[in-house]
Amino acid sequence: MKLFINRIIETSRFLSTDAGQQLTDFINYMADLAEQVVRTLRNGLTFGDNFSCSISDVELRSATQLQLQTTGSVFGVLLVGQSQEVSRWHWGQNDQGVYVVVTFVSAAKGKCKFVILYN
């Protein structure tokens, strides 16, 4: 993912208002934080560097439940890539672990990439 942002927060616009004058320290802090986050991402920091997660590439049938292989206590699943257009999807937990259901717009099956987030 490439970010093309020249200036994250243009603080002069905010600091010229009455509210900006009262929140100067906060606005400058948030501007510096945003700048550091974008700079770090541009330098190659990945999602996995900061979160306990795994990536699962699977092929699945449309609107059919598929169990994912997990290695810990899961608190979230993100759909980050797909080979077919998706109309809806969800994830959940059952007795066997974590599952996903993806419904494709017009395909009977497709490939998806999920990021599984652990506690």
C-alpha positions as CSV (number, residue, x, y, z in Angstrom):
1,M,0.0,0.0,0.0
2,K,1.5,3.3,-1.0
3,L,0.5,6.6,0.7
4,F,0.6,9.8,-1.3
5,I,0.0,12.4,1.3
6,N,2.1,15.6,1.2
7,R,0.8,17.2,4.4
8,I,-1.2,15.2,7.0
9,I,-2.8,18.0,9.0
10,E,-2.4,21.6,7.9
11,T,-2.3,23.1,11.5
12,S,-2.3,26.7,10.4
13,R,-6.0,26.4,9.4
14,F,-6.9,25.1,12.8
15,L,-4.7,27.4,14.8
16,S,-6.2,30.5,13.3
17,T,-9.6,29.8,14.9
18,D,-10.7,30.6,18.5
19,A,-11.0,26.8,19.2
20,G,-7.6,26.3,17.7
21,Q,-6.0,28.8,20.0
22,Q,-7.4,27.0,23.0
23,L,-6.3,23.6,21.7
24,T,-2.9,24.5,20.3
25,D,-1.0,21.8,22.2
26,F,-3.5,19.1,21.3
27,I,-3.6,20.0,17.6
28,N,0.2,20.1,17.4
29,Y,0.4,16.7,19.2
30,M,-2.1,15.1,16.8
31,A,-0.3,16.6,13.7
32,D,3.0,15.2,14.9
33,L,1.5,11.8,15.6
34,A,-0.2,11.6,12.2
35,E,3.1,12.6,10.5
36,Q,5.1,9.9,12.4
37,V,2.5,7.1,11.6
38,V,2.5,7.9,7.9
39,R,6.4,8.2,7.8
40,T,6.6,4.8,9.5
41,L,4.2,3.2,7.1
42,R,6.1,4.7,4.1
43,N,9.3,3.2,5.5
44,G,7.9,-0.3,5.3
45,L,6.3,-1.1,8.7
46,T,3.6,-3.7,8.2
47,F,0.4,-4.6,10.0
48,G,2.0,-7.8,11.3
49,D,4.8,-5.8,12.9
50,N,2.4,-4.3,15.4
51,F,-0.4,-6.8,15.8
52,S,-0.6,-10.5,16.7
53,C,-2.1,-11.8,13.5
54,S,-1.9,-14.4,10.8
55,I,-2.8,-14.3,7.1
56,S,-5.0,-16.9,5.6
57,D,-5.4,-17.3,1.8
58,V,-8.3,-19.6,1.0
59,E,-10.5,-20.7,-1.8
60,L,-14.2,-21.0,-0.9
61,R,-17.6,-21.5,-2.4
62,S,-20.0,-18.5,-2.3
63,A,-22.3,-18.3,0.7
64,T,-20.8,-21.4,2.3
65,Q,-19.3,-21.5,5.8
66,L,-15.5,-22.2,5.9
67,Q,-13.5,-22.9,9.0
68,L,-10.2,-21.0,9.3
69,Q,-7.0,-22.4,10.9
70,T,-6.2,-20.3,14.0
71,T,-3.5,-20.4,16.6
72,G,-5.0,-18.5,19.5
73,S,-7.9,-16.5,20.9
74,V,-9.3,-14.5,18.0
75,F,-10.9,-11.1,18.4
76,G,-11.3,-10.1,14.7
77,V,-11.1,-11.1,11.1
78,L,-10.5,-8.7,8.2
79,L,-11.2,-9.4,4.5
80,V,-8.2,-7.8,2.8
81,G,-8.3,-9.3,-0.7
82,Q,-10.6,-11.3,-3.0
83,S,-10.6,-12.6,-6.6
84,Q,-14.3,-12.0,-7.2
85,E,-16.6,-9.1,-6.3
86,V,-18.1,-9.6,-2.9
87,S,-21.7,-8.6,-2.0
88,R,-21.4,-9.4,1.7
89,W,-19.3,-11.4,4.2
90,H,-19.1,-12.1,7.9
91,W,-17.1,-14.1,10.4
92,G,-18.0,-15.9,13.6
93,Q,-17.0,-18.5,16.1
94,N,-18.5,-21.9,16.7
95,D,-17.5,-25.2,18.4
96,Q,-14.8,-25.8,15.8
97,G,-13.3,-22.4,16.0
98,V,-13.5,-19.4,13.6
99,Y,-15.4,-19.4,10.3
100,V,-16.1,-17.1,7.5
101,V,-18.9,-16.8,5.0
102,V,-18.4,-14.8,1.8
103,T,-21.1,-14.2,-0.8
104,F,-19.8,-13.4,-4.2
105,V,-21.9,-11.2,-6.6
106,S,-21.8,-13.5,-9.6
107,A,-19.3,-16.3,-9.0
108,A,-19.8,-19.7,-7.5
109,K,-16.4,-19.7,-5.8
110,G,-13.4,-17.5,-5.4
111,K,-10.2,-16.8,-3.5
112,C,-10.0,-14.5,-0.4
113,K,-7.3,-13.3,1.8
114,F,-8.1,-12.7,5.5
115,V,-6.1,-11.2,8.4
116,I,-6.9,-13.0,11.6
117,L,-6.3,-10.8,14.7
118,Y,-5.4,-12.4,18.0
119,N,-5.8,-11.2,21.6
